[in-house]
Amino acid sequence: MRPMKTADFDYYLPPELIAQTPVEPRDHSRLMVLRRGDGVVEHRRFFEFVEYLREGDVLVFNDSRVIPARLRGRRVDTGGRVEILLLRRLEANVWEALVKRGKRLRAGTSVEISKEAAGDNLPRVWAEVIGEGESGTKVLRFSDEAALPELGEVPLPPYIHTTLAQPERYQTVYARIAGSVAAPTAGLHFTPELLKRLEQKGVHLLFVSLHIGLDTFSPVREDDPREHHIHREYGVLSEEVAKQLSCAKKEGRRVICVGTTAVRILEHVAQLSEPPNLAPFEGWVSLFILPGHQFRMTDGLITNFHLPRSTLLMLVSAFAGKELIEQAYQEAIASGYRFYSFGDAMLIF
């Protein structure tokens, strides 16, 4: 058997299938239902997803909220423009960030953060470069991180070129814990009404937090994906949620993850626990799921259609099988499904 290659996860997507705006209402996007057992594919609408669940099933959501992570400013010494994308909080007032024109920013350089056309009512905040992070990122210390939400903008993925009229549309309706730089997009399809219908059917809704970071924006560049360094993301799985998930597995009830981020934290914690018992967890998650991974917690997955050569596509291929995912993606393209963050969804079980 030949070694796994990153090129194995490549495919061509016609640019017009990259969704630029979300579907309204949220739950009217298309839904491809993919059965792992026999490879059967069905084409539905997302609000019909309830039909595939049964009483006692557990849905696990990532309740992380996207922060206004894009900041603009000027160097104090030269006046040059600087754009900062916050990636993760390291400690009070200290963040790892991507910085445009950042190669020239040495330790000790200060940047005044501003918001154009905002008037003089906003607070003044400075960022000082205090070190280098991973893969060319910078470590910045802010004079007052509490003021950053007023000065920042919610960052949209680079493949979305249409201005979003309602920024809240890039948040899930249950987003609660601020910390991500990109939305857990599988959850964007849910409405409060749909969540209520699920509860009425006897489906258990559980919430974990995994704050999405740099890897959402970073394609795998190594020829061998096993050599790719996945960036850590901070996650929390409470004691109560751990107990309910442990109980579900003991009783043989299905655990269905809403999005790849929910999969990653559950599978990460499962590796640290003694199945079927799941321990509570708070800390960094760096699990990179490739084909061959043994899934311990995940029985089903709701996910969007992912970028070529991405860690997310590799995870989905690990869960459903690479050949089956290739066939499903080709059928989705032929059927005109909308791809990526504002695109359509898949249910795999």
C-alpha positions in Angstrom: 0.0 0.0 0.0 1.5 3.3 -1.1 2.1 6.1 1.5 -0.6 8.7 2.1 -0.1 12.0 0.2 -1.6 15.4 0.6 -2.4 15.4 -3.1 -4.8 12.5 -2.4 -7.1 15.1 -0.8 -7.1 17.5 -3.7 -10.1 18.2 -6.0 -11.2 20.8 -8.5 -14.1 23.1 -7.4 -15.7 25.5 -9.9 -15.3 28.9 -8.3 -19.0 29.7 -8.8 -19.9 27.0 -6.2 -18.0 28.9 -3.4 -21.0 30.3 -1.4 -20.5 34.1 -0.9 -23.7 34.7 1.2 -25.6 32.5 3.6 -29.0 31.0 2.7 -32.1 32.5 4.4 -33.5 31.2 6.6 -30.6 29.3 8.0 -32.1 25.9 8.0 -33.1 25.9 4.3 -29.7 25.1 3.0 -29.3 21.8 1.1 -28.4 18.7 3.0 -26.6 15.7 1.6 -27.2 12.6 3.7 -24.4 10.0 3.4 -24.7 6.5 4.9 -21.3 5.0 5.7 -22.7 1.4 5.8 -23.9 1.1 2.2 -22.8 4.4 0.6 -26.4 5.5 -0.1 -26.7 9.3 -0.7 -29.9 11.3 -0.2 -30.6 14.9 -1.1 -32.7 16.9 1.4 -33.1 20.3 3.0 -31.4 21.0 6.4 -34.6 21.4 8.3 -35.5 17.8 7.4 -32.4 16.6 9.4 -34.7 16.0 12.4 -36.2 13.0 10.5 -32.8 11.1 10.8 -32.6 11.4 14.6 -34.3 9.3 17.2 -35.1 9.7 20.9 -32.0 9.5 23.0 -29.6 10.6 20.4 -27.0 13.2 21.6 -26.0 16.2 19.5 -22.8 17.9 20.5 -22.3 21.5 19.5 -19.4 23.9 19.7 -20.6 27.0 21.4 -17.5 29.1 20.7 -18.2 32.6 19.5 -16.2 34.5 16.8 -14.4 37.5 18.2 -13.7 40.8 16.3 -10.2 39.4 15.6 -9.2 41.7 12.7 -7.5 44.9 13.9 -6.0 47.7 12.0 -3.4 50.2 13.1 -0.2 52.1 12.4 3.3 51.7 13.5 4.3 54.3 16.1 7.8 54.7 14.7 7.1 54.9 10.9 3.3 55.4 10.6 3.1 52.4 8.3 -0.2 50.5 8.1 -0.5 47.2 10.0 -3.3 44.6 10.0 -3.5 42.1 12.8 -5.5 38.9 13.0 -5.8 37.6 16.5 -5.3 33.8 16.7 -5.3 32.8 20.4 -5.0 34.3 23.8 -1.9 33.2 25.7 -2.4 35.1 28.9 -3.9 38.4 30.1 -3.3 41.0 27.4 -1.0 38.7 25.4 -2.1 37.2 22.1 -0.5 35.2 19.2 -1.5 36.9 15.9 -0.9 36.9 12.2 0.4 40.3 11.2 0.4 41.7 7.6 3.8 43.2 6.8 4.8 41.5 10.0 8.3 40.4 8.9 9.6 43.9 9.5 8.1 44.1 13.0 10.9 43.4 15.4 10.5 42.9 19.1 9.8 46.2 20.8 7.9 47.6 17.8 4.6 49.4 18.9 1.4 49.7 16.9 -1.5 52.0 17.7 -4.8 50.3 17.1 -7.5 52.4 15.4 -10.8 52.1 13.6 -11.2 54.3 10.6 -14.2 56.6 10.4 -15.0 55.8 14.0 -14.5 59.2 15.4 -12.7 60.0 18.7 -15.0 58.2 21.0 -13.2 54.8 20.9 -10.4 54.0 23.4 -6.8 54.1 22.4 -4.9 50.8 22.5 -1.3 49.9 21.7 0.2 46.6 20.8 3.9 45.8 21.4 5.7 42.9 19.6 7.2 40.8 22.4 8.2 37.7 20.5 7.8 35.2 17.6 5.0 32.6 17.6 4.6 29.5 15.4 4.9 29.5 11.6 5.7 33.2 11.3 3.2 34.6 13.7 3.9 37.3 16.3 3.3 37.5 20.0 1.8 40.8 21.0 1.1 42.5 24.3 -1.9 44.9 24.3 -2.2 47.9 26.6 -5.9 47.0 27.2 -7.4 43.9 25.6 -10.8 44.7 27.0 -11.1 47.5 24.5 -10.3 45.3 21.5 -13.9 44.2 20.7 -14.8 47.9 20.0 -11.9 48.3 17.7 -11.9 45.0 15.8 -14.0 43.4 13.0 -15.2 39.9 12.7 -12.9 38.3 10.1 -14.5 36.4 7.2 -12.6 33.6 5.4 -10.4 34.8 2.5 -12.6 33.1 -0.2 -15.6 35.2 0.8 -15.5 38.5 -1.2 -19.1 39.8 -0.5 -19.6 42.1 2.4 -21.8 40.5 5.0 -24.8 42.8 5.7 -25.4 41.2 9.1 -22.2 40.2 11.0 -24.3 38.1 13.4 -25.0 35.8 10.4 -21.4 34.5 10.8 -22.2 33.3 14.4 -24.2 30.3 15.4 -27.5 31.1 17.2 -26.1 29.3 20.3 -22.6 31.0 20.2 -21.8 31.9 23.8 -18.1 31.7 24.7 -15.9 34.3 22.9 -12.6 33.0 21.5 -12.7 31.8 17.9 -11.3 33.6 14.8 -13.6 31.6 12.5 -17.1 30.2 13.0 -17.8 26.5 13.6 -19.7 26.6 10.3 -21.7 23.4 10.5 -23.7 25.0 13.3 -24.7 28.0 11.1 -27.6 25.9 9.7 -29.4 25.7 13.0 -32.3 28.0 14.1 -33.8 28.3 17.5 -37.0 26.7 16.2 -35.0 23.7 14.8 -33.2 23.2 18.2 -36.6 23.2 19.9 -37.9 20.6 17.5 -34.9 18.4 18.3 -35.5 18.7 22.0 -39.2 17.9 21.6 -38.2 14.7 19.8 -36.1 13.7 22.8 -32.7 14.5 21.4 -30.1 15.6 24.0 -28.3 18.9 23.1 -24.9 19.2 24.7 -22.3 22.0 24.3 -18.5 22.0 24.4 -16.1 24.8 23.5 -13.2 24.7 21.1 -11.8 28.1 20.0 -11.0 27.8 16.3 -7.6 29.2 15.4 -4.9 29.3 12.7 -5.5 25.9 11.0 -8.8 27.1 9.5 -6.7 29.4 7.3 -3.7 27.1 6.8 -3.7 24.5 4.0 -1.5 21.4 4.4 1.7 22.2 2.5 3.8 19.1 3.2 3.6 16.3 0.7 3.0 13.8 3.5 0.1 15.1 5.6 1.5 13.2 8.7 4.3 15.8 8.7 1.9 18.7 9.0 2.0 20.6 12.3 -1.5 21.4 13.4 -1.9 24.4 15.7 -3.3 24.0 19.1 -6.8 25.2 20.0 -8.2 25.8 23.5 -11.1 23.7 24.5 -13.4 23.0 27.4 -15.6 20.0 28.1 -17.5 20.3 31.4 -18.0 17.6 34.0 -21.7 17.5 33.4 -21.3 17.1 29.6 -18.7 14.4 30.2 -21.1 12.5 32.4 -23.9 12.7 29.9 -21.7 11.6 27.0 -20.3 8.7 29.1 -23.9 7.6 29.9 -24.9 7.8 26.3 -22.0 5.6 25.2 -22.7 3.0 27.9 -26.4 2.9 26.9 -25.5 2.5 23.2 -27.1 5.8 22.2 -25.7 7.7 19.2 -23.3 10.7 19.7 -23.5 13.0 16.6 -21.1 15.9 16.4 -22.1 19.2 14.8 -18.9 20.1 13.0 -15.3 18.9 12.9 -14.3 21.0 15.9 -16.8 19.0 18.1 -15.3 15.8 16.8 -11.7 17.0 17.6 -12.3 17.8 21.2 -14.4 14.7 21.9 -11.9 12.4 20.3 -9.0 14.2 22.0 -10.6 13.8 25.4 -11.5 10.2 24.7 -7.8 9.4 24.1 -7.1 10.8 27.6 -9.9 8.9 29.2 -10.8 5.3 30.0 -13.7 4.4 27.6 -16.6 4.4 27.9 -16.1 7.0 30.6 -15.2 10.5 29.4 -13.3 12.8 31.8 -13.9 16.5 32.0 -11.3 18.6 30.2 -9.9 22.1 29.9 -6.7 22.7 27.9 -5.1 22.7 24.5 -6.3 20.4 21.7 -3.8 19.4 19.0 -5.3 16.2 17.7 -4.9 15.8 13.9 -7.3 13.2 12.6 -6.2 11.4 9.4 -7.5 8.2 7.8 -6.8 5.3 10.1 -7.9 7.1 13.2 -10.0 5.0 15.5 -13.1 7.0 16.5 -14.0 6.4 20.1 -16.9 8.8 20.6 -18.3 10.0 17.2 -21.2 8.0 15.7 -22.4 10.7 13.3 -21.2 14.0 11.9 -22.8 17.1 10.5 -20.4 19.1 8.4 -20.0 21.5 5.5 -18.1 20.9 2.3 -14.4 21.6 2.9 -11.4 23.1 1.0 -9.1 20.8 -0.9 -5.9 19.7 0.9 -7.4 20.9 4.3 -7.2 19.1 7.6 -11.0 19.3 7.7 -11.3 17.3 4.5 -8.8 14.8 5.9 -10.9 14.4 9.1 -14.1 13.8 7.2 -12.3 11.3 5.0 -11.1 9.5 8.1 -14.7 9.3 9.4 -16.5 8.2 6.2 -13.8 6.7 4.1 -11.7 8.5 1.5 -13.4 6.9 -1.5 -16.9 7.5 -0.3 -16.1 11.2 0.4 -14.6 11.6 -3.1 -17.7 10.2 -4.6 -20.0 12.4 -2.4 -18.0 15.5 -3.3 -18.2 14.8 -7.0 -21.9 14.3 -6.7 -22.3 17.5 -4.8 -20.4 19.4 -7.5 -22.5 17.9 -10.2 -25.6 18.7 -8.3 -24.6 22.4 -7.7 -24.2 22.3 -4.0 -22.8 25.4 -2.4 -19.3 24.9 -0.7 -17.4 26.2 2.3 -18.4 28.4 5.2 -21.8 29.7 3.9 -22.4 26.6 1.8 -24.6 23.5 2.2 -24.2 20.6 4.7 -23.6 16.9 5.0 -25.0 14.4 7.5 -22.7 11.4 7.7 -23.7 8.4 9.9 
